[in-house]
């Protein structure tokens, strides 16, 4: 990569740190359709081939899994604010949206007797069909809408769009040689430049050549750090998935109270990873 490209890469990294996005991972057992564990997967961000994505350099997914087979992943919702309404309009609104679809929303602060909110948990289609009618009841006057004793807030539960990719353990294992070679090349080049920087040839260089070498050395050190982190990341995720496949243990108790231990190496586990972009 040339110097301009490296500067652009650094700027992109800076923007990502400011704006931010996260990778969230779900390790699943495809045989039981069970989510075994989930957590932050930002350690894989340095493998991204583009920002805000779960696509990774040199890693091709061979998974056949479908997100709809895992409700714990796919059935995620956000409570979205709709508006403020006079309390005397509640019965009409409840009838409009079907009363059983409205639940009292817990209030974290304030007196519930003076302030309340409701969460709509019905179908999105029904709410969309009635949304225009709800505008007729909205408290638009600042004095009324700000009066907690006379108004209530309405929220709707909306299903989140989940964006991400599935990966098998072999997908990461197959890509390991690529990142190993990437690190080896970066290490070789860094070693060469450091040897030159400390050789007698350094003293025979012009000041311009020395400055050029120092600048190149800085970029190569960045390349080395990047390659090292990328190699460590793929080694880590490979180890993690291998651990759940081979070493994880669950305990069950039979009718007589005897405890039985079940380890992954008895082929009870077929591990895959779903990486979600948040």
TORDREN-184933 format. One record per residue (C-alpha): residue number from 1; chain; x, y, z. Coordinates in Angstrom, 1 decimal. Layout:
! residues N
    i  ch      px      py      pz
  NUM   A       X       Y       Z
...
! end
This chain:
! residues 278
    i  ch      px      py      pz
    1   A     0.0     0.0     0.0
    2   A     1.4     3.4    -0.9
    3   A     1.7     6.3     1.6
    4   A    -1.5     8.0     0.4
    5   A    -3.4     4.7     0.9
    6   A    -1.9     4.3     4.4
    7   A    -3.0     7.8     5.3
    8   A    -6.5     7.1     4.0
    9   A    -6.6     3.9     6.0
   10   A    -5.6     5.8     9.2
   11   A    -8.3     8.4     8.5
   12   A   -10.9     5.7     8.1
   13   A    -9.8     4.0    11.3
   14   A   -10.1     7.4    13.1
   15   A   -13.6     8.0    11.7
   16   A   -14.6     4.5    12.8
   17   A   -13.4     5.2    16.3
   18   A   -15.4     8.4    16.4
   19   A   -18.6     7.2    14.8
   20   A   -18.3     3.7    16.1
   21   A   -19.8     0.3    15.3
   22   A   -19.7    -3.0    17.0
   23   A   -19.5    -6.7    16.1
   24   A   -21.6    -9.0    18.3
   25   A   -21.1   -12.7    18.1
   26   A   -23.3   -15.7    18.8
   27   A   -21.7   -19.2    19.1
   28   A   -24.4   -21.8    18.3
   29   A   -24.8   -25.5    18.2
   30   A   -26.3   -26.2    14.9
   31   A   -27.5   -29.6    15.9
   32   A   -29.7   -28.4    18.7
   33   A   -30.3   -24.8    17.3
   34   A   -29.1   -23.6    20.7
   35   A   -27.2   -20.3    21.3
   36   A   -24.4   -21.4    23.6
   37   A   -22.8   -18.1    24.3
   38   A   -22.9   -14.5    22.9
   39   A   -20.7   -11.5    23.4
   40   A   -18.6    -8.7    21.9
   41   A   -16.6    -9.7    18.8
   42   A   -14.8    -6.4    18.1
   43   A   -11.6    -8.4    18.1
   44   A   -12.6    -9.4    14.6
   45   A   -12.9    -5.8    13.3
   46   A    -9.3    -5.7    12.2
   47   A   -10.2    -8.5     9.7
   48   A   -12.9    -6.4     8.1
   49   A   -12.5    -5.8     4.4
   50   A   -14.9    -2.8     4.7
   51   A   -16.4    -0.9     7.6
   52   A   -19.7    -1.6     9.1
   53   A   -19.6    -5.2     7.8
   54   A   -19.3    -8.8     8.9
   55   A   -17.4    -9.7     5.8
   56   A   -13.7   -10.5     6.5
   57   A   -10.6   -10.6     4.4
   58   A    -9.7   -14.1     3.0
   59   A   -12.5   -15.7     5.0
   60   A   -15.2   -17.2     2.9
   61   A   -18.4   -18.5     4.6
   62   A   -19.5   -22.0     3.8
   63   A   -22.2   -22.1     6.4
   64   A   -25.7   -23.1     5.4
   65   A   -27.4   -21.8     8.6
   66   A   -30.4   -19.5     8.5
   67   A   -31.0   -16.8    11.1
   68   A   -34.7   -17.6    11.3
   69   A   -33.8   -21.0    12.8
   70   A   -32.4   -19.2    15.9
   71   A   -35.2   -17.0    17.5
   72   A   -32.8   -15.9    20.2
   73   A   -30.9   -14.1    17.5
   74   A   -33.6   -13.1    15.0
   75   A   -36.4   -12.1    17.5
   76   A   -34.9    -8.8    18.7
   77   A   -37.0    -5.7    19.2
   78   A   -36.7    -2.0    19.9
   79   A   -39.2     0.1    21.8
   80   A   -39.8     3.2    19.6
   81   A   -41.5     6.4    20.9
   82   A   -44.7     7.2    19.0
   83   A   -46.2    10.2    20.8
   84   A   -48.1    11.8    23.7
   85   A   -51.8    11.4    24.1
   86   A   -54.5    12.7    26.5
   87   A   -55.5    10.2    29.0
   88   A   -59.1    10.6    28.2
   89   A   -58.3     9.3    24.7
   90   A   -56.8     6.0    26.1
   91   A   -60.0     3.9    25.7
   92   A   -60.5     5.0    22.1
   93   A   -56.8     4.3    21.3
   94   A   -56.9     1.0    23.1
   95   A   -59.9     0.0    21.0
   96   A   -58.2     1.2    17.9
   97   A   -55.1    -0.9    18.5
   98   A   -56.8    -3.8    20.3
   99   A   -56.5    -3.4    24.1
  100   A   -54.7    -6.7    24.6
  101   A   -51.8    -5.3    22.5
  102   A   -51.1    -2.5    25.0
  103   A   -49.1    -3.1    28.2
  104   A   -48.2    -0.7    30.9
  105   A   -44.6     0.3    30.4
  106   A   -42.5     0.3    33.6
  107   A   -41.3     3.8    34.5
  108   A   -37.8     4.0    35.9
  109   A   -38.3     7.3    37.6
  110   A   -41.2     9.6    38.5
  111   A   -44.6     8.9    40.1
  112   A   -46.6     6.5    38.0
  113   A   -49.8     8.0    39.3
  114   A   -48.8    11.2    37.5
  115   A   -47.0     9.8    34.5
  116   A   -47.5     6.6    32.6
  117   A   -46.6     5.0    29.3
  118   A   -47.9     2.1    27.2
  119   A   -46.1    -0.2    24.9
  120   A   -47.8    -1.6    21.8
  121   A   -46.7    -5.2    21.2
  122   A   -49.1    -6.2    18.4
  123   A   -48.5    -6.7    14.7
  124   A   -46.6    -4.0    12.8
  125   A   -49.2    -4.2    10.0
  126   A   -52.1    -3.4    12.3
  127   A   -50.2    -0.4    13.8
  128   A   -49.2     0.8    10.3
  129   A   -52.8     0.6     9.2
  130   A   -53.9     2.7    12.2
  131   A   -51.0     5.1    12.4
  132   A   -52.7     8.0    10.6
  133   A   -55.8     7.7    12.8
  134   A   -53.6     8.0    15.9
  135   A   -52.6    11.5    14.7
  136   A   -56.1    12.7    15.5
  137   A   -55.6    12.0    19.2
  138   A   -52.1    13.3    19.6
  139   A   -51.6    16.0    22.2
  140   A   -50.0    18.7    20.1
  141   A   -50.5    21.6    22.5
  142   A   -47.3    22.2    24.6
  143   A   -49.3    22.8    27.7
  144   A   -51.2    19.6    27.4
  145   A   -48.5    17.3    26.0
  146   A   -46.2    18.4    28.9
  147   A   -48.8    17.7    31.5
  148   A   -48.0    14.3    33.0
  149   A   -51.3    14.2    34.9
  150   A   -53.3    14.6    31.7
  151   A   -51.2    12.6    29.2
  152   A   -49.6     9.3    28.6
  153   A   -46.8     8.2    26.2
  154   A   -47.1     5.6    23.6
  155   A   -44.3     3.3    22.3
  156   A   -44.3     0.5    19.8
  157   A   -42.2    -2.6    19.7
  158   A   -40.5    -2.9    16.3
  159   A   -38.5    -5.9    15.2
  160   A   -34.9    -5.0    14.5
  161   A   -33.2    -5.7    11.2
  162   A   -30.3    -8.1    11.9
  163   A   -27.3    -7.7     9.6
  164   A   -24.5   -10.3     9.8
  165   A   -22.9   -13.4     8.5
  166   A   -22.5   -17.1     9.5
  167   A   -19.1   -18.8     9.7
  168   A   -18.0   -22.3    10.4
  169   A   -14.9   -23.3    12.3
  170   A   -13.3   -24.6     9.1
  171   A   -13.9   -21.1     7.5
  172   A   -11.5   -19.6    10.0
  173   A    -9.0   -22.5     9.9
  174   A    -8.8   -22.4     6.1
  175   A    -8.0   -18.7     6.2
  176   A    -5.3   -19.1     8.9
  177   A    -2.4   -19.6     6.3
  178   A    -3.3   -16.3     4.6
  179   A    -2.8   -14.3     7.8
  180   A     0.2   -16.3     8.8
  181   A     1.8   -15.4     5.5
  182   A     0.7   -11.8     5.8
  183   A     2.4   -11.6     9.2
  184   A     5.6   -13.4     8.0
  185   A     6.0   -10.9     5.1
  186   A     5.5    -7.9     7.4
  187   A     7.9    -9.3     9.9
  188   A    10.5   -10.0     7.2
  189   A    10.3    -6.5     5.8
  190   A    10.4    -4.9     9.2
  191   A    13.5    -6.9    10.1
  192   A    15.2    -5.8     6.8
  193   A    14.6    -2.1     7.4
  194   A    15.7    -2.3    11.1
  195   A    18.9    -4.0    10.1
  196   A    19.5    -1.4     7.4
  197   A    18.8     1.4    10.0
  198   A    21.4    -0.1    12.3
  199   A    24.0    -0.9     9.6
  200   A    27.0     1.1     8.5
  201   A    25.2     1.8     5.2
  202   A    22.9     4.1     7.2
  203   A    25.8     6.5     7.7
  204   A    26.6     6.6     4.0
  205   A    23.1     7.8     3.1
  206   A    22.1    11.3     2.4
  207   A    19.9    13.1     4.9
  208   A    17.0    12.9     2.4
  209   A    17.5     9.1     2.1
  210   A    17.7     8.7     5.9
  211   A    14.5    10.6     6.4
  212   A    12.8     8.5     3.7
  213   A    13.9     5.3     5.4
  214   A    12.7     6.5     8.8
  215   A     9.3     7.4     7.2
  216   A     9.1     4.0     5.5
  217   A    10.1     2.2     8.7
  218   A     7.1     3.9    10.5
  219   A     4.7     2.6     7.9
  220   A     6.2    -0.9     7.9
  221   A     5.9    -0.9    11.7
  222   A     2.2    -0.1    11.3
  223   A     1.9    -2.9     8.8
  224   A     3.6    -5.3    11.2
  225   A     1.3    -4.4    14.1
  226   A    -1.7    -4.7    11.9
  227   A    -0.6    -8.1    10.6
  228   A     0.2    -9.3    14.1
  229   A    -3.2    -8.3    15.5
  230   A    -5.0    -9.8    12.6
  231   A    -3.2   -13.1    13.0
  232   A    -3.9   -13.1    16.8
  233   A    -7.5   -12.4    16.1
  234   A    -8.1   -15.3    13.8
  235   A    -6.1   -17.6    16.1
  236   A    -8.3   -16.5    19.0
  237   A   -11.6   -17.1    17.3
  238   A   -10.3   -20.4    16.0
  239   A    -9.3   -21.4    19.5
  240   A   -12.6   -20.2    21.0
  241   A   -14.7   -22.2    18.5
  242   A   -12.5   -25.2    18.9
  243   A   -12.9   -25.0    22.7
  244   A   -16.7   -25.1    22.5
  245   A   -16.5   -27.9    20.0
  246   A   -14.1   -30.1    21.9
  247   A   -13.9   -29.1    25.5
  248   A   -17.2   -27.6    26.7
  249   A   -19.0   -29.7    29.2
  250   A   -22.6   -29.8    30.2
  251   A   -24.0   -31.6    33.3
  252   A   -27.3   -33.5    33.5
  253   A   -28.9   -35.4    36.4
  254   A   -30.8   -38.7    35.9
  255   A   -33.8   -39.9    37.8
  256   A   -31.7   -41.4    40.5
  257   A   -29.8   -38.1    41.1
  258   A   -26.6   -39.2    39.4
  259   A   -24.8   -36.5    37.6
  260   A   -23.6   -37.1    34.0
  261   A   -21.0   -35.1    32.2
  262   A   -21.3   -34.5    28.5
  263   A   -18.3   -33.2    26.6
  264   A   -18.1   -31.7    23.1
  265   A   -15.8   -34.4    21.8
  266   A   -18.6   -36.9    21.9
  267   A   -19.9   -35.1    18.8
  268   A   -22.8   -33.4    20.5
  269   A   -21.6   -30.1    19.2
  270   A   -21.4   -28.6    15.7
  271   A   -20.2   -25.1    16.3
  272   A   -20.9   -22.1    14.1
  273   A   -20.5   -18.3    14.7
  274   A   -23.0   -15.6    13.7
  275   A   -21.4   -12.2    13.6
  276   A   -23.8    -9.3    13.8
  277   A   -23.0    -5.7    12.9
  278   A   -24.4    -3.3    15.5
! end
